Amino acid sequence: MLEKLLEIKKNDVITVVGAGGKTSLITYLSKQLSSEYSILLTTTTKIYIPKSSDYNNIILTDKSNTFILDKGITLCGKYINEENKVVGLNYEELDEFINKFDISLIEGDGSKRKKLKGWRYDEPLVHPKTTKNIGVLDITAYDMYINDKYIHRLDEFLKICGKVGNRITLE
């Protein structure tokens, strides 16, 4: 079980960053841990609203619905925007919730559902109370061509490595 390998325990605040698998990892971990712990599922940026089967409760702070379950998964954000994304909370707003849950799982950056990304100078947004920071990289990105079809913010990615048309390598 991945949660044991990652040594996840009560009071962990886990921020997941990267591209190509963040949401899947957070969904998996929240489901594995929710029978034993109360789970806060949130973001410091924006995430597509998960399937209703992936959470038990939702808190939208702009709507003032603050019911919290003893166990299970609670999705939390400010509101749902016109793109059907949950808009995240800032660090101070998150502080109000983190201590009310056994484990917090935070998506710390977005990648527009692409396999890789180039980060801006102000990313990722990792909450200061983070106890574990997990970087995710889509294994299927290996050997793909560098282009904007697969890479979010290609211009930023190109500043870090490679050039358009080259293939992704381990280096």
DABELSUL-V733375 format. One record per pair of residues at least 24 apart in sequence whose ideal C-beta (glycine too) atoms are under 10 Angstrom apart, sorted by the first residue. I is the first residue (numbers start at 1). J is the second residue. D is the distance in Angstrom with one decimal. If there is no record, write none. Layout:
i=I j=J d=D
i=I j=J d=D
This chain:
i=1 j=28 d=9.9
i=1 j=29 d=9.9
i=1 j=32 d=6.5
i=1 j=33 d=9.9
i=2 j=28 d=6.9
i=2 j=29 d=7.0
i=2 j=32 d=7.4
i=3 j=28 d=8.6
i=3 j=29 d=5.8
i=3 j=30 d=9.8
i=3 j=31 d=10.0
i=3 j=32 d=5.0
i=3 j=33 d=5.8
i=3 j=36 d=9.7
i=3 j=37 d=9.9
i=3 j=103 d=9.4
i=4 j=32 d=9.3
i=6 j=132 d=6.7
i=6 j=134 d=7.3
i=7 j=132 d=8.1
i=8 j=32 d=8.9
i=8 j=33 d=6.6
i=8 j=37 d=8.9
i=8 j=103 d=6.6
i=8 j=105 d=9.3
i=8 j=131 d=9.2
i=8 j=132 d=7.2
i=9 j=33 d=10.0
i=9 j=37 d=9.2
i=9 j=102 d=9.1
i=9 j=103 d=8.1
i=9 j=131 d=8.7
i=9 j=132 d=9.6
i=10 j=36 d=8.9
i=10 j=37 d=6.5
i=10 j=38 d=9.7
i=10 j=101 d=9.7
i=10 j=102 d=5.0
i=10 j=103 d=6.8
i=11 j=37 d=9.7
i=11 j=98 d=9.0
i=11 j=99 d=8.6
i=11 j=101 d=9.1
i=11 j=102 d=7.0
i=11 j=103 d=7.5
i=11 j=104 d=8.9
i=11 j=129 d=9.6
i=11 j=131 d=7.4
i=12 j=37 d=9.3
i=12 j=102 d=8.5
i=12 j=103 d=5.3
i=12 j=104 d=7.3
i=12 j=105 d=8.8
i=12 j=129 d=9.9
i=12 j=130 d=8.9
i=12 j=131 d=4.8
i=12 j=132 d=5.8
i=13 j=40 d=8.7
i=13 j=94 d=8.8
i=13 j=98 d=5.9
i=13 j=99 d=9.8
i=13 j=101 d=9.3
i=13 j=103 d=7.9
i=13 j=104 d=4.5
i=13 j=105 d=8.5
i=13 j=106 d=6.9
i=13 j=126 d=9.7
i=13 j=127 d=6.2
i=13 j=128 d=9.2
i=13 j=129 d=4.8
i=13 j=130 d=5.1
i=13 j=131 d=5.2
i=13 j=132 d=7.6
i=13 j=133 d=9.6
i=14 j=103 d=7.1
i=14 j=104 d=6.8
i=14 j=105 d=5.3
i=14 j=106 d=6.8
i=14 j=108 d=9.7
i=14 j=127 d=9.7
i=14 j=130 d=7.1
i=14 j=131 d=7.0
i=14 j=132 d=4.6
i=14 j=133 d=7.6
i=14 j=134 d=6.4
i=15 j=43 d=9.7
i=15 j=44 d=7.6
i=15 j=104 d=8.7
i=15 j=105 d=8.3
i=15 j=106 d=4.6
i=15 j=107 d=7.8
i=15 j=108 d=4.3
i=15 j=109 d=9.1
i=15 j=124 d=7.4
i=15 j=125 d=8.2
i=15 j=126 d=4.7
i=15 j=127 d=6.0
i=15 j=129 d=9.4
i=15 j=130 d=4.5
i=15 j=131 d=9.0
i=15 j=132 d=7.6
i=15 j=133 d=5.1
i=15 j=134 d=7.4
i=15 j=135 d=9.8
i=16 j=43 d=9.7
i=16 j=105 d=7.0
i=16 j=106 d=7.1
i=16 j=107 d=5.7
i=16 j=108 d=6.4
i=16 j=109 d=8.9
i=16 j=124 d=9.2
i=16 j=126 d=9.8
i=16 j=130 d=10.0
i=16 j=132 d=9.1
i=16 j=133 d=7.9
i=16 j=134 d=4.8
i=16 j=135 d=7.9
i=16 j=136 d=6.0
i=17 j=44 d=9.7
i=17 j=45 d=10.0
i=17 j=106 d=9.3
i=17 j=107 d=8.0
i=17 j=108 d=4.4
i=17 j=109 d=5.1
i=17 j=110 d=9.9
i=17 j=111 d=9.3
i=17 j=117 d=9.5
i=17 j=119 d=8.7
i=17 j=123 d=8.0
i=17 j=124 d=4.0
i=17 j=125 d=8.6
i=17 j=126 d=6.9
i=17 j=130 d=10.0
i=17 j=133 d=6.8
i=17 j=134 d=7.4
i=17 j=135 d=5.7
i=17 j=136 d=7.1
i=18 j=107 d=9.9
i=18 j=108 d=8.9
i=18 j=109 d=7.5
i=18 j=111 d=7.3
i=18 j=115 d=10.0
i=18 j=116 d=8.5
i=18 j=117 d=7.6
i=18 j=119 d=9.6
i=18 j=124 d=8.2
i=18 j=134 d=8.0
i=18 j=135 d=4.8
i=18 j=136 d=3.7
i=18 j=137 d=5.5
i=18 j=138 d=8.3
i=19 j=109 d=8.3
i=19 j=110 d=8.8
i=19 j=111 d=3.7
i=19 j=112 d=8.7
i=19 j=113 d=8.7
i=19 j=114 d=6.0
i=19 j=115 d=6.0
i=19 j=116 d=5.1
i=19 j=117 d=4.4
i=19 j=118 d=9.6
i=19 j=119 d=9.7
i=19 j=135 d=9.6
i=19 j=136 d=6.9
i=19 j=137 d=7.0
i=19 j=138 d=6.4
i=19 j=141 d=8.0
i=19 j=150 d=9.3
i=19 j=151 d=8.2
i=19 j=152 d=6.4
i=19 j=153 d=9.9
i=19 j=157 d=9.8
i=20 j=111 d=6.9
i=20 j=113 d=8.3
i=20 j=114 d=7.0
i=20 j=115 d=4.2
i=20 j=116 d=6.7
i=20 j=117 d=8.6
i=20 j=136 d=6.7
i=20 j=137 d=6.6
i=20 j=138 d=2.5
i=20 j=139 d=8.3
i=20 j=140 d=7.4
i=20 j=141 d=6.3
i=20 j=150 d=8.8
i=20 j=152 d=9.6
i=21 j=111 d=9.4
i=21 j=115 d=8.8
i=21 j=136 d=4.5
i=21 j=137 d=7.6
i=21 j=138 d=5.5
i=21 j=139 d=8.6
i=21 j=140 d=9.6
i=22 j=47 d=8.5
i=22 j=107 d=5.4
i=22 j=108 d=8.2
i=22 j=109 d=7.9
i=22 j=110 d=8.6
i=22 j=111 d=7.3
i=22 j=124 d=9.9
i=22 j=134 d=8.5
i=22 j=135 d=9.3
i=22 j=136 d=5.0
i=22 j=138 d=9.8
i=23 j=47 d=6.5
i=23 j=48 d=7.4
i=23 j=50 d=7.3
i=23 j=54 d=9.1
i=23 j=107 d=6.6
i=23 j=110 d=9.9
i=23 j=111 d=9.6
i=23 j=113 d=8.7
i=23 j=136 d=9.3
i=24 j=136 d=8.5
i=24 j=138 d=9.8
i=25 j=105 d=8.8
i=25 j=107 d=9.3
i=25 j=134 d=7.0
i=25 j=136 d=5.8
i=26 j=50 d=8.8
i=26 j=54 d=9.2
i=26 j=73 d=9.9
i=26 j=105 d=4.8
i=26 j=106 d=8.2
i=26 j=107 d=6.0
i=26 j=134 d=9.1
i=26 j=136 d=9.3
i=27 j=51 d=8.5
i=27 j=53 d=9.8
i=27 j=54 d=5.2
i=27 j=55 d=9.0
i=27 j=73 d=9.0
i=27 j=105 d=9.0
i=28 j=54 d=9.9
i=29 j=103 d=8.4
i=29 j=105 d=6.0
i=29 j=134 d=9.1
i=30 j=54 d=7.3
i=30 j=55 d=7.6
i=30 j=56 d=9.8
i=30 j=72 d=9.2
i=30 j=73 d=4.8
i=30 j=74 d=9.6
i=30 j=75 d=9.3
i=30 j=103 d=8.3
i=30 j=105 d=5.6
i=31 j=55 d=9.6
i=31 j=73 d=7.4
i=33 j=71 d=9.6
i=33 j=73 d=8.6
i=33 j=102 d=8.1
i=33 j=103 d=5.8
i=33 j=105 d=8.4
i=34 j=69 d=9.3
i=34 j=71 d=6.4
i=34 j=72 d=5.3
i=34 j=73 d=4.9
i=34 j=74 d=9.6
i=34 j=102 d=9.6
i=34 j=103 d=9.0
i=35 j=71 d=7.0
i=35 j=72 d=8.7
i=36 j=71 d=7.4
i=36 j=102 d=8.0
i=36 j=103 d=9.2
i=37 j=70 d=9.9
i=37 j=71 d=6.7
i=37 j=72 d=9.1
i=37 j=73 d=9.6
i=37 j=101 d=7.8
i=37 j=102 d=3.7
i=37 j=103 d=5.0
i=38 j=68 d=7.2
i=38 j=69 d=6.4
i=38 j=70 d=6.1
i=38 j=71 d=5.4
i=38 j=72 d=6.6
i=38 j=73 d=8.3
i=38 j=74 d=7.2
i=38 j=100 d=7.8
i=38 j=101 d=4.8
i=38 j=102 d=4.8
i=38 j=103 d=7.6
i=38 j=104 d=9.8
i=39 j=69 d=9.3
i=39 j=71 d=8.2
i=39 j=72 d=6.9
i=39 j=73 d=4.5
i=39 j=74 d=6.8
i=39 j=75 d=9.5
i=39 j=101 d=6.3
i=39 j=102 d=7.1
i=39 j=103 d=5.4
i=39 j=104 d=7.7
i=39 j=105 d=6.4
i=40 j=68 d=8.9
i=40 j=73 d=8.3
i=40 j=74 d=5.8
i=40 j=75 d=8.5
i=40 j=76 d=6.0
i=40 j=94 d=8.5
i=40 j=97 d=5.7
i=40 j=98 d=6.7
i=40 j=99 d=9.8
i=40 j=100 d=7.5
i=40 j=101 d=3.9
i=40 j=102 d=8.6
i=40 j=103 d=7.2
i=40 j=104 d=4.2
i=40 j=105 d=6.8
i=40 j=106 d=8.1
i=41 j=73 d=5.5
i=41 j=74 d=6.6
i=41 j=75 d=4.9
i=41 j=76 d=7.0
i=41 j=77 d=9.4
i=41 j=86 d=9.2
i=41 j=101 d=9.2
i=41 j=103 d=9.6
i=41 j=104 d=8.2
i=41 j=105 d=5.3
i=41 j=106 d=8.3
i=41 j=107 d=8.5
i=42 j=74 d=8.6
i=42 j=75 d=7.1
i=42 j=76 d=4.5
i=42 j=77 d=6.3
i=42 j=86 d=7.8
i=42 j=88 d=6.3
i=42 j=89 d=6.4
i=42 j=93 d=9.6
i=42 j=94 d=6.7
i=42 j=97 d=7.3
i=42 j=98 d=9.1
i=42 j=101 d=9.6
i=42 j=104 d=7.0
i=42 j=105 d=7.5
i=42 j=106 d=5.5
i=42 j=107 d=7.5
i=42 j=127 d=9.4
i=43 j=75 d=9.4
i=43 j=76 d=8.9
i=43 j=77 d=6.6
i=43 j=85 d=8.7
i=43 j=86 d=6.4
i=43 j=87 d=8.1
i=43 j=88 d=3.8
i=43 j=89 d=8.0
i=43 j=94 d=9.5
i=43 j=105 d=9.6
i=43 j=106 d=6.4
i=43 j=107 d=4.3
i=43 j=108 d=7.5
i=43 j=109 d=8.8
i=43 j=110 d=8.2
i=43 j=125 d=8.6
i=44 j=88 d=4.9
i=44 j=89 d=7.2
i=44 j=90 d=7.6
i=44 j=91 d=7.5
i=44 j=93 d=9.9
i=44 j=94 d=7.3
i=44 j=106 d=6.0
i=44 j=107 d=7.5
i=44 j=108 d=5.4
i=44 j=109 d=7.8
i=44 j=110 d=9.9
i=44 j=123 d=9.6
i=44 j=124 d=7.8
i=44 j=125 d=3.7
i=44 j=126 d=7.6
i=44 j=127 d=6.4
i=45 j=85 d=9.0
i=45 j=86 d=9.7
i=45 j=87 d=8.4
i=45 j=88 d=5.3
i=45 j=106 d=9.6
i=45 j=107 d=7.0
i=45 j=108 d=7.2
i=45 j=109 d=5.8
i=45 j=110 d=5.0
i=45 j=123 d=8.1
i=45 j=124 d=8.2
i=45 j=125 d=6.0
i=46 j=77 d=8.2
i=46 j=78 d=9.7
i=46 j=80 d=9.7
i=46 j=81 d=7.0
i=46 j=83 d=7.7
i=46 j=85 d=4.2
i=46 j=86 d=6.7
i=46 j=87 d=5.5
i=46 j=88 d=6.2
i=46 j=107 d=8.9
i=46 j=109 d=9.9
i=46 j=110 d=6.0
i=47 j=75 d=9.0
i=47 j=77 d=7.9
i=47 j=85 d=6.1
i=47 j=86 d=5.4
i=47 j=87 d=9.0
i=47 j=88 d=7.4
i=47 j=106 d=9.9
i=47 j=107 d=5.2
i=47 j=110 d=7.2
i=48 j=80 d=9.8
i=48 j=83 d=7.9
i=48 j=84 d=6.3
i=48 j=85 d=5.5
i=48 j=86 d=7.8
i=48 j=110 d=9.3
i=48 j=113 d=8.0
i=49 j=75 d=7.7
i=49 j=77 d=8.8
i=49 j=80 d=5.9
i=49 j=81 d=9.7
i=49 j=83 d=9.6
i=49 j=84 d=5.5
i=49 j=85 d=6.7
i=49 j=86 d=5.5
i=50 j=75 d=6.5
i=50 j=86 d=8.3
i=58 j=86 d=8.4
i=59 j=89 d=9.8
i=59 j=97 d=7.5
i=59 j=100 d=10.0
i=60 j=86 d=8.0
i=60 j=87 d=9.0
i=61 j=87 d=9.7
i=61 j=89 d=6.8
i=61 j=93 d=6.5
i=61 j=96 d=8.5
i=61 j=97 d=8.9
i=62 j=87 d=8.6
i=66 j=96 d=9.5
i=66 j=97 d=9.2
i=66 j=100 d=9.4
i=68 j=97 d=8.5
i=68 j=100 d=5.9
i=68 j=101 d=7.6
i=69 j=101 d=9.6
i=70 j=102 d=9.7
i=71 j=102 d=8.3
i=73 j=101 d=9.6
i=73 j=103 d=9.9
i=73 j=105 d=8.7
i=74 j=100 d=8.9
i=74 j=101 d=7.0
i=74 j=104 d=10.0
i=76 j=100 d=9.8
i=76 j=101 d=9.0
i=76 j=104 d=9.2
i=76 j=106 d=9.9
i=85 j=110 d=8.6
i=88 j=125 d=7.9
i=89 j=127 d=9.5
i=90 j=125 d=8.8
i=90 j=127 d=9.6
i=91 j=125 d=8.2
i=91 j=126 d=9.6
i=91 j=127 d=5.7
i=91 j=128 d=6.4
i=91 j=129 d=8.3
i=94 j=127 d=5.8
i=94 j=128 d=9.7
i=94 j=129 d=8.1
i=95 j=127 d=8.4
i=95 j=128 d=9.1
i=95 j=129 d=7.4
i=98 j=127 d=7.7
i=98 j=129 d=6.0
i=98 j=130 d=9.9
i=99 j=129 d=9.1
i=103 j=131 d=9.6
i=104 j=129 d=8.2
i=104 j=130 d=8.8
i=104 j=131 d=9.1
i=105 j=132 d=9.9
i=105 j=134 d=9.6
i=106 j=130 d=7.4
i=106 j=133 d=9.6
i=107 j=136 d=9.8
i=108 j=133 d=7.8
i=108 j=134 d=9.4
i=108 j=135 d=9.8
i=109 j=152 d=9.5
i=110 j=152 d=7.6
i=110 j=153 d=9.9
i=111 j=136 d=9.2
i=111 j=138 d=9.2
i=111 j=151 d=8.9
i=111 j=152 d=4.5
i=111 j=153 d=8.5
i=112 j=151 d=9.7
i=112 j=152 d=4.6
i=112 j=153 d=8.6
i=113 j=152 d=8.4
i=114 j=138 d=8.6
i=114 j=141 d=9.1
i=114 j=148 d=8.6
i=114 j=149 d=8.0
i=114 j=150 d=5.7
i=114 j=151 d=5.9
i=114 j=152 d=4.3
i=114 j=153 d=8.9
i=114 j=154 d=9.3
i=114 j=157 d=9.9
i=115 j=139 d=9.2
i=115 j=140 d=6.4
i=115 j=141 d=4.2
i=115 j=142 d=9.6
i=115 j=144 d=6.9
i=115 j=149 d=9.3
i=115 j=150 d=4.8
i=115 j=151 d=7.1
i=115 j=152 d=8.7
i=115 j=168 d=8.6
i=116 j=141 d=5.2
i=116 j=144 d=8.4
i=116 j=146 d=8.4
i=116 j=150 d=6.4
i=116 j=151 d=4.7
i=116 j=152 d=7.2
i=116 j=153 d=9.5
i=116 j=154 d=9.2
i=116 j=157 d=6.5
i=116 j=160 d=10.0
i=116 j=161 d=9.9
i=116 j=162 d=9.9
i=116 j=168 d=7.1
i=117 j=150 d=9.8
i=117 j=151 d=6.4
i=117 j=152 d=3.9
i=117 j=153 d=5.7
i=117 j=154 d=9.0
i=117 j=156 d=7.6
i=117 j=157 d=6.6
i=117 j=160 d=10.0
i=118 j=151 d=6.8
i=118 j=152 d=7.1
i=118 j=153 d=4.1
i=118 j=154 d=6.6
i=118 j=155 d=6.7
i=118 j=156 d=2.8
i=118 j=157 d=3.2
i=118 j=158 d=7.0
i=118 j=159 d=6.7
i=118 j=160 d=6.2
i=118 j=161 d=9.2
i=119 j=152 d=9.5
i=119 j=153 d=7.5
i=119 j=156 d=6.2
i=119 j=157 d=8.5
i=119 j=159 d=9.6
i=119 j=160 d=8.0
i=120 j=153 d=7.0
i=120 j=156 d=6.2
i=121 j=156 d=9.0
i=123 j=153 d=9.2
i=123 j=156 d=9.1
i=137 j=168 d=9.8
i=138 j=168 d=9.9
i=140 j=168 d=9.8
i=141 j=167 d=10.0
i=141 j=168 d=5.2
i=142 j=167 d=8.6
i=142 j=168 d=5.8
i=142 j=169 d=7.6
i=142 j=170 d=7.2
i=143 j=167 d=5.3
i=143 j=168 d=6.2
i=143 j=169 d=7.5
i=143 j=170 d=9.7
i=144 j=168 d=5.3
